[in-house]
Amino acid sequence: MTSARALAGQVVTFAGRLLTLARKDAVAQVARLGGSVETEVTERTTLLVVAADASPPGAAAGGQAPHVETDAHRKLRLAAEFNGREPGRIRVVSEDEFCTLVGRVTPTALRQQYYALTTIRSLYPAVRDDHLRYLEKWGLVRAIVRTPGEVYYGFSDVSAIKQANDELGAGTPFRTVLRSLVSARSGQLALDFRPPRSDAPQAKVVTLPARSARAKRDASVFADMPPLAPAEAKFLEGERLEESDAADVETAMAAYREALRLDPTLVPAMINLGNLHYALDRLPEAQALYVQAALESPRSFEAHFNLGNVFHDLGRYPQAVTCYREAIQLNPAYADAHFYLAVTLEKLGRSPEARPHWRRYRDLSPDGEWVDLAREFGE
């Protein structure tokens, strides 16, 4: 325990800017313990406190010219001169020793427990102070401890800073870096990156439009059937009913069901019937039909893509990603599959994986509904 008179009769001078205490607080601590403070090193000085950031004078790294003598270095030199004439006249202590004496946490203890901003700057030079302010505004990093001379961050903060540094170093625009970090932290696709304020709109989230790939009539599907086979006739009837100006959804669904009764392996009927269930938000029924279609015809990209939509709407994003990837493998030129995969990857916080698919959607659908979004997110 520190004695209440630990500095009684001592005349203290500070060399350099303390990291842990403002100068007025340090003066108050000296007075509390019975001492006094003078600005300069004089014959009265008995204790010189050297701030943690007051590096000793000498040659700069790399053989450059010596450092210009700072105020702190001058005070150290004067103390050395006094002690040369009268050894032990002025006791020189570090900021750590002073903090221990007055009962404050030491700079060394803080550096051992946290990451100092000065250390972060040296390790991750691509992250400027203005970048760091934006990261703090978005809640991506948060200072654990702030002292008058230093800021300290935790491990999770340094992880985000390192990611930002790596991406910035690779030439990625900061807006894109910020979007990646927000996505990874929040698990959503953010479109508005203005700093969150009470008078500013909050980040929006993309909602996938209900859009399904239709199974087109393919001559090969009916190649082994006689003309106008009953199942084919019912399938075509369902299509006509679905596409007519006065679309009768329930009657179209009945026609597709009849087609499947006549031919349980008729994949186009499964897919189109599943699409109608999906449009009516009957997800379990749609899922069952898409799964059946994928099992019956593993190379049906429509079945895999539409099943991905069901999984997405159910919040089962990893399964949706698997389905979209399968659809793209089967039909690489299907723009919607790239778009929906990109959105889902963003919602999983996997922006780097999403970028190639944003770009592919942009290239495949230059006039598409979401092309502006794809240009922005594909940076």
ABEGO torsion letter per residue (X at the ends): XBBAAAABGBBBBBBEBBAABBAAAAAAAAAAAGBBBBABBBAABABBBBBAABBBBEBBBGGBBBBBBBAAAAAAAAAAAAAAABBGABBBBBAAAAAAAAGBBBAAAAAAABBBAAAAAAABAABBAAAAAAAAAAGABBBABBBAABBBBBAAAAAAAAAAAAAAAAGBBAAAAAAAAAAAAAGBBBABABBBBAABBBBBBBBBBBBBBBBBBBAAAAAABBBGBAAAAAAAAAAAAAABABBBAAAAAAAAAAAAAABAABAAAAAAAAAAAAAAGBAAAAAAAAAAAAAABAABAAAAAAAAAAAAAAGBAAAAAAAAAAAAAABAABAAAAAAAAAAAAAAGBAAAAAAAAAAAAAABAABAAAAAAAAAAX
